């Protein structure tokens, strides 16, 4: 039963005190915890099929659980849940201290502890599993994506408790399969549905930021369809001088097949079914964000440079127009080749006509395009009527439909702007993200009236999934305090008070 307390509108929230508390917690404890987390190569199941035998996902979950239990947060109950054959989930719940009998609701906090693989190109003094603190940034794989989330979530609750600020019921759901498409998560959500309660606010700390100068709300996420495209022409490699000109190159056939999907000159995806209209609200938000970020939209990426006759040349982006750049990376379908097979390393490449070429394809989909339809369309388009009657196969690795945020309620907009002004001195920005968080579409369907605070620390050059990934500590501290403020204010505003 919820405790009967005075109207929370009369329990003011001290934003500066929350930031001071969160910053001290980060400096004293969280940085060390995340360093330990970075050192564990707890790769997602898609990149470690023997994850159960390795026990590394289990280790990071147990470590996080042990830390949470050591905090002794009043009213918090925690357990590690394991469904047979599935990656573990950390679940915690904190009873309400505010009177929510008239407007009962739950805040759901989400994050994940599984990681992307190492990737190459790390700076010589950095590495994916060797945490390093430098210039206010904590380098290493998974710190920003998304190991910090569970620790920051609990730190936000501690900031609330330190002030005695009334808060609603809070539950936490921390998974270990997100980087593999969250295919293990739905069974857990179904198993926990009754315990999740009436979710009115979702706080997901697995997204990005347009800059480090304000709070950023993610308003949309692209979906993804992925799989392996393989072109086979021979049963074994043969001498290229003997066979070329007669035996078609598997790589040339691969190029022809991909030309059905993508205009190689522009990168535009050709099938109309992979496109959708940008909703007017998202277009207006993109225009406002383009005005804030300007050239930073394309300058944030680590472009390749080379020196030519004393002048430095830079690889050009597809567009330097800020608005078009935002739309290209959030509402346009795009194709990436993320892996290859059948091509020997350069040092091992002899004069051999290779028997096959295989590419791993990652197709980012606009938020409103169903992923299952896209995977089926990919298979039909790529396999049909193969050149030279070569054996062309596309084996889909699955997909995840994107997400478009529900309409923002006035109280939520007010709360976000108040938190952003309090901790950053600027209003909350709105931005679509090109990545995918499969849970968000699932949660929007399960809790259609809930507001979604999707945000994160992945700002310019933080480079999730790539080399030199870092966690921006000053931003993380302010985000933690902002989350505490939003949780506190969600009770007051829903009860008719003013945003704190």
Secondary structure, DSSP 8 states (H G I E B T S, - for coil): -----S-GGGS---HHHHHHHHHHHIIIIIHHHHHHHHTS--B-GGG-TTHHHH-HHHHHHHHHHHHHHHH--TTEEEEEE--TTS--EEEEEE---S--SSS--EEEEEEE--B----S---TT-BTTB-EEETTEEESTTIIIIIHHHHHHHHHHHHHHHHT----EEEEEEES-GGGTSTTHHHHHHHHHHHH-SEEEEEE---B-S-SSS-EEEEEE-EEEEEEEEEE--SS-EEHHHHBTTB--HHHHHHHHHHTTB-TTT--B--GGG-----HHHHHHHHHHHHHHTTHHHHTS---EEEETTEEEE---S---HHHHHHHHHTS-EEEEEEEES---GGG--SEE-SEEEEEEEEEE-TTS-HHHHHHHHHHHHHTT-GGG-EEEEEEEEEE--EE-----HHHHHHHHHHHHHHHSS--EEEEESS--HHHHHHHHHSTT-EEEE--SB-TT--TTSTT-EEEHHHHHHHHHHHHHHHHHHHHHHTT----
